[in-house]
Amino acid sequence: MNVEVAYTRCEEITRREAKNFSYGIRLLAPPERRAMSALYALARRIDDIGDGDLPAPEKLAALGRVRAELGAAATTSDDPVLAAVADAAARYPIPMEAFGELIDGCEMDVRGTSYETIDELVGYCRLVAGSVGRLSLGVFGSSDPAVATPRADALGVALQLTNILRDVVEDRGMGRVYLPADDARHLGCAPDLSGPPDALAALVAAECAPARAWFAEGRRLLPLLDRRSRACVATMAGIYERLLARIERDPGAVTRGRVSLPAWEKAWVAAAGIAGARR
């Protein structure tokens, strides 16, 4: 497949689906923006399989096929997403094994894995989101990769924990429970998150602190990035930090509906990210 066509398709997917990440990705130079769009498109494909309506055995089989395709991915692929990812991996030091970790995490979702402790939950977050942070760092580059890699991983964990807090009721409706069972019991909330909304709100409030701590560690990545990459990451982190702040102010809001930022606020965060990167 023509690689330009492949990248164009990935950019279309990113513009359509990446409600928050697109604000950061658009700040990159065109080559890096295209590479990030390719990574996003493949990660989105994996997530969509895990979140789809197929029976669990069919989801696991589909994830297995993606895993096999990654092992054979080449620029000659007829699949535009795989072709674009293969081209990006030839141009940047992208740790392709991280896609395997993302698939591992999605398989845990399909199997209905739950988590007893916050450490177990962080382990899951490293698979499904720390992996994406490490993939992205391959495109961004850094002044000290050995130091930057765990910080990119930490930022991914922070973003995923925020997603989990935002989507706690929606996920529960799908039979997925992420928040630690031991914390739930301590705060009077059943491990399956059933029970009084006030107890669930208390649990959400308690789990905001770990998310905030992971953001503090993840933001230490910024000084190790070039200007455009720093603006991109600052924007992505800023949007999710503001989302977390809303949840911290009113933990019960997530039990009443989806908490989100308006488009104007995301744009403001992007502008602040650009300004900060110039300093």
C-alpha positions in Angstrom: 0.0 0.0 0.0 1.1 3.5 -0.7 2.5 4.8 2.6 1.1 8.3 2.1 -2.4 6.9 1.7 -1.8 4.8 4.8 -0.8 7.7 6.9 -3.8 9.8 5.6 -6.1 7.0 6.8 -4.5 7.0 10.2 -4.8 10.7 10.5 -8.5 10.5 9.6 -9.0 7.9 12.4 -7.1 10.1 14.9 -9.1 13.3 14.1 -12.4 11.3 14.4 -11.7 9.3 17.5 -9.0 10.9 19.6 -11.2 13.3 21.5 -8.4 14.4 23.9 -5.2 13.2 22.4 -5.8 15.0 19.1 -5.3 18.4 20.8 -1.7 17.4 21.6 -0.8 15.5 18.5 -1.7 18.4 16.2 1.1 20.4 17.9 3.8 18.1 16.5 5.8 18.6 13.3 4.2 16.8 10.3 6.4 13.7 10.3 6.0 13.1 14.1 2.3 13.9 13.8 1.9 11.2 11.2 3.8 8.7 13.2 1.8 9.4 16.3 -1.5 9.1 14.3 -0.3 5.6 13.1 0.4 4.5 16.7 -3.0 5.9 17.8 -4.9 4.1 15.0 -3.4 0.8 15.9 -3.9 1.3 19.6 -7.5 2.3 18.9 -8.0 -0.9 16.9 -6.8 -3.0 19.8 -9.0 -1.1 22.2 -12.1 -1.4 20.0 -11.7 -5.1 19.9 -11.6 -5.3 23.6 -14.6 -3.0 24.0 -16.7 -4.4 21.2 -19.8 -6.6 21.2 -18.2 -9.9 20.1 -18.3 -12.8 22.5 -15.2 -13.1 24.7 -13.7 -16.1 22.8 -14.0 -14.2 19.5 -12.4 -11.0 21.0 -9.5 -13.1 22.3 -9.1 -14.6 18.9 -9.2 -11.2 17.2 -6.6 -9.9 19.6 -4.4 -12.9 18.8 -4.7 -12.1 15.1 -3.5 -8.5 15.7 -0.6 -9.9 17.8 0.4 -12.2 14.9 0.0 -9.4 12.3 2.3 -7.2 14.3 5.0 -9.8 14.1 4.7 -9.8 10.3 3.9 -6.1 9.8 5.6 -4.6 6.8 5.2 -1.5 4.6 3.9 -3.9 1.9 0.8 -4.7 4.0 -2.6 -4.0 2.4 -3.8 -2.8 5.8 -3.2 1.0 6.0 -2.8 1.0 9.8 -0.2 -1.8 9.8 1.6 -0.2 6.8 1.8 3.2 8.5 3.0 1.7 11.8 5.6 -0.4 10.0 6.9 2.7 8.2 6.9 4.7 11.5 8.9 1.9 13.2 11.5 2.1 10.4 11.9 5.8 11.0 11.8 6.0 14.8 13.0 3.8 17.6 9.5 2.7 18.5 9.4 -0.2 21.1 7.0 -2.4 19.1 6.9 -4.9 21.9 4.8 -2.4 23.8 1.9 -3.2 21.5 2.1 -6.7 22.8 1.7 -5.3 26.4 -1.3 -3.3 25.3 -2.9 -6.5 23.9 -2.1 -8.3 27.2 -4.0 -5.6 29.0 -7.0 -5.8 26.7 -7.1 -9.5 27.2 -7.3 -8.9 30.9 -10.4 -6.7 30.2 -12.0 -9.4 28.1 -11.5 -12.0 30.8 -13.0 -9.7 33.4 -9.9 -9.3 35.6 -10.5 -7.3 38.8 -7.9 -5.8 41.1 -7.5 -6.3 44.9 -4.9 -3.6 45.5 -3.8 -0.3 43.9 -0.5 -1.9 43.0 -2.4 -4.6 41.0 -4.4 -1.8 39.2 -1.2 0.1 38.4 0.2 -3.0 36.9 -2.8 -3.1 34.5 -2.4 0.6 33.8 1.2 0.0 32.8 0.1 -2.5 30.2 -2.7 -0.5 28.6 -1.4 3.0 29.0 2.2 3.0 30.1 2.8 1.0 26.9 1.3 3.9 24.9 3.6 6.4 26.7 6.6 4.3 25.8 5.5 3.9 22.2 5.0 7.7 22.0 8.4 8.4 23.5 9.9 6.5 20.6 8.5 9.2 18.3 9.2 12.1 20.5 12.7 11.2 21.3 14.4 12.6 24.5 17.7 13.9 25.8 18.0 10.9 28.2 16.0 7.9 27.1 16.9 5.8 30.2 15.4 8.4 32.5 12.6 9.4 30.2 11.1 5.9 29.7 9.8 5.3 33.2 8.5 8.9 33.3 6.5 8.3 30.1 5.2 5.1 31.6 4.2 7.0 34.7 2.3 9.6 32.7 0.4 6.8 31.0 -0.6 5.4 34.3 -1.8 8.8 35.4 -4.0 9.2 32.3 -5.4 5.7 32.7 -6.3 6.1 36.3 -8.1 9.3 35.4 -10.0 7.5 32.7 -11.0 4.8 35.2 -12.3 7.3 37.7 -14.2 9.2 34.9 -15.8 6.0 33.5 -16.4 4.1 36.7 -20.2 3.8 36.3 -20.0 3.1 32.6 -17.4 0.4 33.1 -19.5 -1.2 35.9 -22.4 -1.4 33.5 -20.1 -3.4 31.2 -19.2 -5.8 34.0 -15.7 -4.2 34.5 -14.5 -3.2 37.9 -11.1 -1.6 38.1 -11.0 0.2 41.5 -9.2 -1.8 44.2 -11.4 -4.2 46.1 -9.6 -3.6 49.4 -10.1 0.1 49.2 -13.8 -0.4 48.3 -14.4 -2.6 51.3 -12.6 -0.1 53.6 -14.9 2.7 52.5 -18.2 0.7 52.7 -18.5 0.0 49.0 -19.0 -3.5 47.7 -16.1 -4.9 45.6 -18.4 -4.9 42.6 -19.1 -1.2 43.3 -22.8 -1.8 44.1 -24.3 0.0 47.0 -24.9 3.6 48.0 -23.7 6.3 45.6 -22.1 8.1 48.5 -19.8 5.1 49.2 -18.8 5.0 45.5 -18.1 8.7 45.6 -15.9 8.2 48.7 -14.0 5.5 46.9 -13.5 7.7 43.8 -12.3 10.5 46.0 -9.7 8.2 47.7 -8.3 7.0 44.4 -7.7 10.6 43.1 -4.6 10.9 45.3 -2.7 8.1 43.5 -3.6 9.5 40.2 -2.3 12.9 41.2 0.9 11.4 42.4 1.4 9.6 39.1 0.9 12.9 37.3 3.6 14.5 39.4 6.0 11.8 38.3 4.9 11.8 34.7 5.3 15.6 34.3 9.0 15.1 35.1 9.2 13.9 31.5 8.7 17.3 30.0 12.2 18.8 30.5 13.6 15.8 28.6 11.6 16.5 25.4 12.1 19.0 22.5 9.9 22.0 22.2 7.1 20.5 20.0 7.0 17.2 21.9 7.0 19.1 25.2 4.0 21.1 24.0 2.2 17.9 22.9 2.7 16.1 26.1 2.0 19.1 28.3 -1.4 19.5 26.4 -2.3 15.8 26.8 -1.3 15.8 30.5 -3.0 19.2 31.1 -6.4 18.1 29.7 -6.4 15.0 31.9 -5.2 16.9 35.0 -8.0 19.3 34.7 -10.4 16.4 34.3 -9.0 14.9 37.5 -9.3 18.2 39.2 -13.0 18.3 38.4 -13.5 14.8 39.8 -11.5 15.8 42.9 -13.8 18.8 43.5 -17.0 16.7 43.1 -16.3 12.9 43.2 -20.0 12.2 43.1 -20.3 13.8 39.6 -19.0 10.6 38.0 -22.0 8.7 39.5 -24.4 11.1 37.9 -23.0 11.4 34.3 -19.9 11.6 32.2 -17.4 14.3 33.4 -15.6 16.0 30.5 -14.0 19.3 29.5 -15.6 21.6 26.9 -13.7 22.2 23.7 -12.8 25.8 24.6 -11.0 24.5 27.8 -9.1 21.9 25.8 -8.0 24.6 23.4 -6.9 26.8 26.2 -4.8 24.0 27.7 -3.2 23.5 24.2 -2.4 27.2 24.0 -0.9 27.0 27.5 1.2 24.0 26.5 2.6 25.9 23.5 3.4 28.9 25.6 5.1 26.8 28.3 7.2 24.9 25.7 8.7 28.2 24.5 10.1 29.1 27.9 
